[in-house]
Amino acid sequence: MRQLISQRKGIKLRQLHPGSDLVGEFGFEALDMVDIILEVESRFRLTIPDELPLRTPADFVAYLHRQLPPGAGTLPSP
């Protein structure tokens, strides 16, 4: 997940941690978050509800672990 965010938003991977607050620490705006959400939805073929509070790479990974069935493939690490 960190690598996906790093590549999509040009953040150095070493600066991005599982608990990094994307809005607070990196100034992500709503459009930035939508971009990441759309990428995750596309890669994992699922829909993420708009009201879900996703602010950190770890939030995304926790959501994916809850949604994807066991053996669905390789889950990202935070």
KEDOMAR-181796 format. One record per residue: x, y, z of N, C-alpha, C, O in turn; residue in one letter; residue number from 1. Coordinates in nm, 2 decimals. Layout:
BEGIN
<n_x->X	n_y->Y	n_z->Z	ca_x->X	ca_y->Y	ca_z->Z	c_x->X	c_y->Y	c_z->Z	o_x->X	o_y->Y	o_z->Z	torvex->a	torba->NUM>
...
This chain:
BEGIN
<n_x->0.08	n_y->-0.12	n_z->0.00	ca_x->0.00	ca_y->0.00	ca_z->0.00	c_x->0.09	c_y->0.13	c_z->0.00	o_x->0.06	o_y->0.22	o_z->-0.07	torvex->m	torba->1>
<n_x->0.19	n_y->0.12	n_z->0.08	ca_x->0.28	ca_y->0.24	ca_z->0.08	c_x->0.34	c_y->0.26	c_z->-0.05	o_x->0.36	o_y->0.38	o_z->-0.10	torvex->r	torba->2>
<n_x->0.38	n_y->0.15	n_z->-0.12	ca_x->0.44	ca_y->0.17	ca_z->-0.25	c_x->0.34	c_y->0.22	c_z->-0.35	o_x->0.38	o_y->0.31	o_z->-0.43	torvex->q	torba->3>
<n_x->0.22	n_y->0.18	n_z->-0.35	ca_x->0.12	ca_y->0.23	ca_z->-0.44	c_x->0.10	c_y->0.38	c_z->-0.41	o_x->0.10	o_y->0.46	o_z->-0.51	torvex->l	torba->4>
<n_x->0.09	n_y->0.42	n_z->-0.29	ca_x->0.07	ca_y->0.57	ca_z->-0.26	c_x->0.19	c_y->0.64	c_z->-0.30	o_x->0.18	o_y->0.75	o_z->-0.36	torvex->i	torba->5>
<n_x->0.31	n_y->0.59	n_z->-0.27	ca_x->0.44	ca_y->0.65	ca_z->-0.31	c_x->0.44	c_y->0.68	c_z->-0.46	o_x->0.48	o_y->0.79	o_z->-0.50	torvex->s	torba->6>
<n_x->0.41	n_y->0.58	n_z->-0.54	ca_x->0.42	ca_y->0.59	ca_z->-0.68	c_x->0.31	c_y->0.68	c_z->-0.74	o_x->0.34	o_y->0.77	o_z->-0.83	torvex->q	torba->7>
<n_x->0.19	n_y->0.68	n_z->-0.69	ca_x->0.08	ca_y->0.76	ca_z->-0.74	c_x->0.10	c_y->0.90	c_z->-0.70	o_x->0.06	o_y->0.99	o_z->-0.78	torvex->r	torba->8>
<n_x->0.16	n_y->0.93	n_z->-0.58	ca_x->0.16	ca_y->1.07	ca_z->-0.53	c_x->0.30	c_y->1.13	c_z->-0.52	o_x->0.31	o_y->1.24	o_z->-0.47	torvex->k	torba->9>
<n_x->0.40	n_y->1.05	n_z->-0.56	ca_x->0.54	ca_y->1.11	ca_z->-0.56	c_x->0.59	c_y->1.13	c_z->-0.43	o_x->0.67	o_y->1.23	o_z->-0.41	torvex->g	torba->10>
<n_x->0.56	n_y->1.05	n_z->-0.33	ca_x->0.61	ca_y->1.06	ca_z->-0.19	c_x->0.72	c_y->0.96	c_z->-0.18	o_x->0.71	o_y->0.85	o_z->-0.22	torvex->i	torba->11>
<n_x->0.84	n_y->1.00	n_z->-0.12	ca_x->0.94	ca_y->0.91	ca_z->-0.10	c_x->0.90	c_y->0.80	c_z->-0.01	o_x->0.84	o_y->0.83	o_z->0.10	torvex->k	torba->12>
<n_x->0.92	n_y->0.67	n_z->-0.04	ca_x->0.88	ca_y->0.56	ca_z->0.03	c_x->0.93	c_y->0.56	c_z->0.18	o_x->0.86	o_y->0.53	o_z->0.27	torvex->l	torba->13>
<n_x->1.05	n_y->0.61	n_z->0.20	ca_x->1.11	ca_y->0.62	ca_z->0.33	c_x->1.03	c_y->0.72	c_z->0.42	o_x->1.04	o_y->0.71	o_z->0.55	torvex->r	torba->14>
<n_x->0.96	n_y->0.81	n_z->0.36	ca_x->0.88	ca_y->0.91	ca_z->0.44	c_x->0.74	c_y->0.86	c_z->0.48	o_x->0.68	o_y->0.92	o_z->0.56	torvex->q	torba->15>
<n_x->0.70	n_y->0.76	n_z->0.41	ca_x->0.56	ca_y->0.71	ca_z->0.42	c_x->0.56	c_y->0.58	c_z->0.51	o_x->0.63	o_y->0.48	o_z->0.48	torvex->l	torba->16>
<n_x->0.49	n_y->0.59	n_z->0.62	ca_x->0.49	ca_y->0.48	ca_z->0.72	c_x->0.35	c_y->0.43	c_z->0.72	o_x->0.25	o_y->0.50	o_z->0.68	torvex->h	torba->17>
<n_x->0.32	n_y->0.30	n_z->0.77	ca_x->0.19	ca_y->0.25	ca_z->0.78	c_x->0.09	c_y->0.34	c_z->0.85	o_x->-0.03	o_y->0.35	o_z->0.82	torvex->p	torba->18>
<n_x->0.14	n_y->0.41	n_z->0.96	ca_x->0.05	ca_y->0.50	ca_z->1.03	c_x->0.05	c_y->0.64	c_z->0.99	o_x->-0.01	o_y->0.73	o_z->1.06	torvex->g	torba->19>
<n_x->0.11	n_y->0.67	n_z->0.88	ca_x->0.12	ca_y->0.81	ca_z->0.83	c_x->-0.02	c_y->0.86	c_z->0.80	o_x->-0.09	o_y->0.80	o_z->0.72	torvex->s	torba->20>
<n_x->-0.05	n_y->0.98	n_z->0.85	ca_x->-0.18	ca_y->1.05	ca_z->0.82	c_x->-0.16	c_y->1.12	c_z->0.69	o_x->-0.10	o_y->1.22	o_z->0.68	torvex->d	torba->21>
<n_x->-0.23	n_y->1.07	n_z->0.58	ca_x->-0.21	ca_y->1.12	ca_z->0.45	c_x->-0.26	c_y->1.26	c_z->0.44	o_x->-0.20	o_y->1.34	o_z->0.37	torvex->l	torba->22>
<n_x->-0.36	n_y->1.30	n_z->0.51	ca_x->-0.42	ca_y->1.43	ca_z->0.51	c_x->-0.33	c_y->1.52	c_z->0.59	o_x->-0.29	o_y->1.63	o_z->0.55	torvex->v	torba->23>
<n_x->-0.31	n_y->1.48	n_z->0.72	ca_x->-0.24	ca_y->1.57	ca_z->0.81	c_x->-0.09	c_y->1.59	c_z->0.78	o_x->-0.04	o_y->1.70	o_z->0.80	torvex->g	torba->24>
<n_x->-0.02	n_y->1.48	n_z->0.75	ca_x->0.12	ca_y->1.48	ca_z->0.73	c_x->0.16	c_y->1.52	c_z->0.59	o_x->0.26	o_y->1.59	o_z->0.57	torvex->e	torba->25>
<n_x->0.08	n_y->1.48	n_z->0.49	ca_x->0.12	ca_y->1.51	ca_z->0.35	c_x->0.03	c_y->1.60	c_z->0.27	o_x->0.05	o_y->1.63	o_z->0.16	torvex->f	torba->26>
<n_x->-0.07	n_y->1.65	n_z->0.34	ca_x->-0.16	ca_y->1.75	ca_z->0.28	c_x->-0.25	c_y->1.70	c_z->0.17	o_x->-0.29	o_y->1.77	o_z->0.08	torvex->g	torba->27>
<n_x->-0.28	n_y->1.57	n_z->0.17	ca_x->-0.37	ca_y->1.51	ca_z->0.07	c_x->-0.50	c_y->1.58	c_z->0.09	o_x->-0.56	o_y->1.61	o_z->0.19	torvex->f	torba->28>
<n_x->-0.56	n_y->1.61	n_z->-0.03	ca_x->-0.69	ca_y->1.67	ca_z->-0.04	c_x->-0.79	c_y->1.56	c_z->-0.08	o_x->-0.75	o_y->1.45	o_z->-0.10	torvex->e	torba->29>
<n_x->-0.92	n_y->1.59	n_z->-0.08	ca_x->-1.02	ca_y->1.49	ca_z->-0.12	c_x->-0.99	c_y->1.43	c_z->-0.25	o_x->-1.01	o_y->1.30	o_z->-0.26	torvex->a	torba->30>
<n_x->-0.95	n_y->1.50	n_z->-0.35	ca_x->-0.92	ca_y->1.45	ca_z->-0.48	c_x->-0.80	c_y->1.35	c_z->-0.47	o_x->-0.80	o_y->1.25	o_z->-0.54	torvex->l	torba->31>
<n_x->-0.70	n_y->1.38	n_z->-0.39	ca_x->-0.59	ca_y->1.28	ca_z->-0.37	c_x->-0.64	c_y->1.15	c_z->-0.31	o_x->-0.59	o_y->1.04	o_z->-0.36	torvex->d	torba->32>
<n_x->-0.72	n_y->1.16	n_z->-0.21	ca_x->-0.77	ca_y->1.04	ca_z->-0.15	c_x->-0.86	c_y->0.96	c_z->-0.25	o_x->-0.85	o_y->0.84	o_z->-0.25	torvex->m	torba->33>
<n_x->-0.94	n_y->1.03	n_z->-0.33	ca_x->-1.02	ca_y->0.96	ca_z->-0.43	c_x->-0.93	c_y->0.89	c_z->-0.53	o_x->-0.97	o_y->0.78	o_z->-0.57	torvex->v	torba->34>
<n_x->-0.82	n_y->0.95	n_z->-0.57	ca_x->-0.73	ca_y->0.89	ca_z->-0.66	c_x->-0.68	c_y->0.76	c_z->-0.60	o_x->-0.67	o_y->0.65	o_z->-0.67	torvex->d	torba->35>
<n_x->-0.64	n_y->0.76	n_z->-0.48	ca_x->-0.59	ca_y->0.63	ca_z->-0.42	c_x->-0.70	c_y->0.53	c_z->-0.40	o_x->-0.68	o_y->0.41	o_z->-0.43	torvex->i	torba->36>
<n_x->-0.81	n_y->0.57	n_z->-0.36	ca_x->-0.93	ca_y->0.48	ca_z->-0.35	c_x->-0.96	c_y->0.42	c_z->-0.48	o_x->-0.99	o_y->0.30	o_z->-0.48	torvex->i	torba->37>
<n_x->-0.97	n_y->0.49	n_z->-0.59	ca_x->-1.00	ca_y->0.44	ca_z->-0.72	c_x->-0.90	c_y->0.34	c_z->-0.76	o_x->-0.93	o_y->0.23	o_z->-0.82	torvex->l	torba->38>
<n_x->-0.77	n_y->0.36	n_z->-0.73	ca_x->-0.66	ca_y->0.27	ca_z->-0.77	c_x->-0.68	c_y->0.14	c_z->-0.69	o_x->-0.67	o_y->0.03	o_z->-0.75	torvex->e	torba->39>
<n_x->-0.71	n_y->0.15	n_z->-0.56	ca_x->-0.73	ca_y->0.03	ca_z->-0.48	c_x->-0.85	c_y->-0.05	c_z->-0.53	o_x->-0.85	o_y->-0.17	o_z->-0.54	torvex->v	torba->40>
<n_x->-0.96	n_y->0.02	n_z->-0.56	ca_x->-1.08	ca_y->-0.05	ca_z->-0.61	c_x->-1.05	c_y->-0.12	c_z->-0.74	o_x->-1.10	o_y->-0.23	o_z->-0.76	torvex->e	torba->41>
<n_x->-0.98	n_y->-0.06	n_z->-0.82	ca_x->-0.95	ca_y->-0.12	ca_z->-0.95	c_x->-0.86	c_y->-0.24	c_z->-0.94	o_x->-0.88	o_y->-0.34	o_z->-1.00	torvex->s	torba->42>
<n_x->-0.76	n_y->-0.23	n_z->-0.86	ca_x->-0.66	ca_y->-0.34	ca_z->-0.84	c_x->-0.73	c_y->-0.46	c_z->-0.77	o_x->-0.69	o_y->-0.57	o_z->-0.80	torvex->r	torba->43>
<n_x->-0.82	n_y->-0.44	n_z->-0.68	ca_x->-0.87	ca_y->-0.54	ca_z->-0.60	c_x->-1.02	c_y->-0.57	c_z->-0.63	o_x->-1.08	o_y->-0.66	o_z->-0.57	torvex->f	torba->44>
<n_x->-1.07	n_y->-0.51	n_z->-0.73	ca_x->-1.21	ca_y->-0.53	ca_z->-0.78	c_x->-1.31	c_y->-0.53	c_z->-0.67	o_x->-1.38	o_y->-0.62	o_z->-0.65	torvex->r	torba->45>
<n_x->-1.31	n_y->-0.42	n_z->-0.60	ca_x->-1.41	ca_y->-0.40	ca_z->-0.49	c_x->-1.45	c_y->-0.25	c_z->-0.49	o_x->-1.39	o_y->-0.17	o_z->-0.56	torvex->l	torba->46>
<n_x->-1.55	n_y->-0.22	n_z->-0.41	ca_x->-1.60	ca_y->-0.09	ca_z->-0.39	c_x->-1.58	c_y->-0.05	c_z->-0.25	o_x->-1.62	o_y->-0.12	o_z->-0.16	torvex->t	torba->47>
<n_x->-1.52	n_y->0.07	n_z->-0.23	ca_x->-1.49	ca_y->0.12	ca_z->-0.10	c_x->-1.60	c_y->0.23	c_z->-0.07	o_x->-1.61	o_y->0.32	o_z->-0.14	torvex->i	torba->48>
<n_x->-1.68	n_y->0.21	n_z->0.04	ca_x->-1.78	ca_y->0.31	ca_z->0.07	c_x->-1.72	c_y->0.45	c_z->0.09	o_x->-1.62	o_y->0.46	o_z->0.15	torvex->p	torba->49>
<n_x->-1.80	n_y->0.55	n_z->0.05	ca_x->-1.75	ca_y->0.69	ca_z->0.06	c_x->-1.73	c_y->0.73	c_z->0.21	o_x->-1.64	o_y->0.81	o_z->0.24	torvex->d	torba->50>
<n_x->-1.81	n_y->0.68	n_z->0.30	ca_x->-1.81	ca_y->0.72	ca_z->0.43	c_x->-1.70	c_y->0.65	c_z->0.52	o_x->-1.68	o_y->0.68	o_z->0.64	torvex->e	torba->51>
<n_x->-1.63	n_y->0.56	n_z->0.46	ca_x->-1.52	ca_y->0.49	ca_z->0.53	c_x->-1.41	c_y->0.58	c_z->0.56	o_x->-1.35	o_y->0.64	o_z->0.47	torvex->l	torba->52>
<n_x->-1.37	n_y->0.59	n_z->0.69	ca_x->-1.26	ca_y->0.68	ca_z->0.72	c_x->-1.12	c_y->0.62	c_z->0.70	o_x->-1.06	o_y->0.55	o_z->0.78	torvex->p	torba->53>
<n_x->-1.07	n_y->0.64	n_z->0.58	ca_x->-0.93	ca_y->0.60	ca_z->0.54	c_x->-0.84	c_y->0.71	c_z->0.54	o_x->-0.85	o_y->0.80	o_z->0.46	torvex->l	torba->54>
<n_x->-0.74	n_y->0.71	n_z->0.63	ca_x->-0.65	ca_y->0.82	ca_z->0.64	c_x->-0.50	c_y->0.78	c_z->0.64	o_x->-0.41	o_y->0.86	o_z->0.61	torvex->r	torba->55>
<n_x->-0.48	n_y->0.65	n_z->0.66	ca_x->-0.34	ca_y->0.60	ca_z->0.66	c_x->-0.33	c_y->0.48	c_z->0.57	o_x->-0.43	o_y->0.41	o_z->0.54	torvex->t	torba->56>
<n_x->-0.21	n_y->0.44	n_z->0.53	ca_x->-0.19	ca_y->0.32	ca_z->0.46	c_x->-0.24	c_y->0.20	c_z->0.53	o_x->-0.30	o_y->0.11	o_z->0.48	torvex->p	torba->57>
<n_x->-0.22	n_y->0.20	n_z->0.67	ca_x->-0.27	ca_y->0.09	ca_z->0.75	c_x->-0.42	c_y->0.08	c_z->0.75	o_x->-0.48	o_y->-0.03	o_z->0.75	torvex->a	torba->58>
<n_x->-0.49	n_y->0.19	n_z->0.74	ca_x->-0.64	ca_y->0.19	ca_z->0.73	c_x->-0.68	c_y->0.11	c_z->0.60	o_x->-0.78	o_y->0.03	o_z->0.60	torvex->d	torba->59>
<n_x->-0.61	n_y->0.14	n_z->0.49	ca_x->-0.65	ca_y->0.07	ca_z->0.36	c_x->-0.62	c_y->-0.08	c_z->0.37	o_x->-0.71	o_y->-0.16	o_z->0.33	torvex->f	torba->60>
<n_x->-0.51	n_y->-0.12	n_z->0.43	ca_x->-0.48	ca_y->-0.26	ca_z->0.44	c_x->-0.58	c_y->-0.33	c_z->0.53	o_x->-0.62	o_y->-0.44	o_z->0.50	torvex->v	torba->61>
<n_x->-0.61	n_y->-0.27	n_z->0.64	ca_x->-0.71	ca_y->-0.33	ca_z->0.74	c_x->-0.84	c_y->-0.35	c_z->0.67	o_x->-0.91	o_y->-0.45	o_z->0.69	torvex->a	torba->62>
<n_x->-0.89	n_y->-0.25	n_z->0.59	ca_x->-1.01	ca_y->-0.26	ca_z->0.51	c_x->-1.00	c_y->-0.38	c_z->0.42	o_x->-1.10	o_y->-0.46	o_z->0.41	torvex->y	torba->63>
<n_x->-0.89	n_y->-0.39	n_z->0.34	ca_x->-0.88	ca_y->-0.50	ca_z->0.25	c_x->-0.88	c_y->-0.63	c_z->0.31	o_x->-0.94	o_y->-0.73	o_z->0.26	torvex->l	torba->64>
<n_x->-0.81	n_y->-0.64	n_z->0.43	ca_x->-0.81	ca_y->-0.77	ca_z->0.50	c_x->-0.95	c_y->-0.81	c_z->0.54	o_x->-0.99	o_y->-0.93	o_z->0.54	torvex->h	torba->65>
<n_x->-1.04	n_y->-0.72	n_z->0.57	ca_x->-1.18	ca_y->-0.75	ca_z->0.61	c_x->-1.26	c_y->-0.78	c_z->0.49	o_x->-1.36	o_y->-0.86	o_z->0.51	torvex->r	torba->66>
<n_x->-1.23	n_y->-0.73	n_z->0.38	ca_x->-1.32	ca_y->-0.75	ca_z->0.26	c_x->-1.28	c_y->-0.87	c_z->0.17	o_x->-1.37	o_y->-0.93	o_z->0.11	torvex->q	torba->67>
<n_x->-1.15	n_y->-0.89	n_z->0.16	ca_x->-1.11	ca_y->-1.00	ca_z->0.06	c_x->-1.11	c_y->-1.13	c_z->0.13	o_x->-1.07	o_y->-1.15	o_z->0.24	torvex->l	torba->68>
<n_x->-1.16	n_y->-1.23	n_z->0.06	ca_x->-1.17	ca_y->-1.37	ca_z->0.12	c_x->-1.03	c_y->-1.42	c_z->0.13	o_x->-0.94	o_y->-1.39	o_z->0.05	torvex->p	torba->69>
<n_x->-1.00	n_y->-1.52	n_z->0.22	ca_x->-0.87	ca_y->-1.58	ca_z->0.23	c_x->-0.84	c_y->-1.65	c_z->0.10	o_x->-0.92	o_y->-1.71	o_z->0.04	torvex->p	torba->70>
<n_x->-0.71	n_y->-1.64	n_z->0.06	ca_x->-0.67	ca_y->-1.70	ca_z->-0.06	c_x->-0.70	c_y->-1.62	c_z->-0.18	o_x->-0.69	o_y->-1.67	o_z->-0.30	torvex->g	torba->71>
<n_x->-0.74	n_y->-1.49	n_z->-0.17	ca_x->-0.78	ca_y->-1.41	ca_z->-0.28	c_x->-0.67	c_y->-1.35	c_z->-0.35	o_x->-0.68	o_y->-1.28	o_z->-0.45	torvex->a	torba->72>
<n_x->-0.55	n_y->-1.38	n_z->-0.31	ca_x->-0.43	ca_y->-1.33	ca_z->-0.37	c_x->-0.35	c_y->-1.26	c_z->-0.27	o_x->-0.37	o_y->-1.26	o_z->-0.15	torvex->g	torba->73>
<n_x->-0.25	n_y->-1.19	n_z->-0.32	ca_x->-0.15	ca_y->-1.12	ca_z->-0.23	c_x->-0.21	c_y->-0.99	c_z->-0.19	o_x->-0.24	o_y->-0.90	o_z->-0.27	torvex->t	torba->74>
<n_x->-0.23	n_y->-0.98	n_z->-0.06	ca_x->-0.27	ca_y->-0.85	ca_z->0.00	c_x->-0.15	c_y->-0.76	c_z->0.01	o_x->-0.04	o_y->-0.80	o_z->0.04	torvex->l	torba->75>
<n_x->-0.17	n_y->-0.63	n_z->0.00	ca_x->-0.06	ca_y->-0.54	ca_z->0.02	c_x->-0.02	c_y->-0.53	c_z->0.17	o_x->-0.10	o_y->-0.55	o_z->0.26	torvex->p	torba->76>
<n_x->0.10	n_y->-0.50	n_z->0.19	ca_x->0.14	ca_y->-0.47	ca_z->0.33	c_x->0.13	c_y->-0.32	c_z->0.35	o_x->0.13	o_y->-0.24	o_z->0.25	torvex->s	torba->77>
<n_x->0.11	n_y->-0.28	n_z->0.47	ca_x->0.09	ca_y->-0.13	ca_z->0.49	c_x->0.21	c_y->-0.05	c_z->0.44	o_x->0.21	o_y->0.07	o_z->0.45	torvex->p	torba->78>
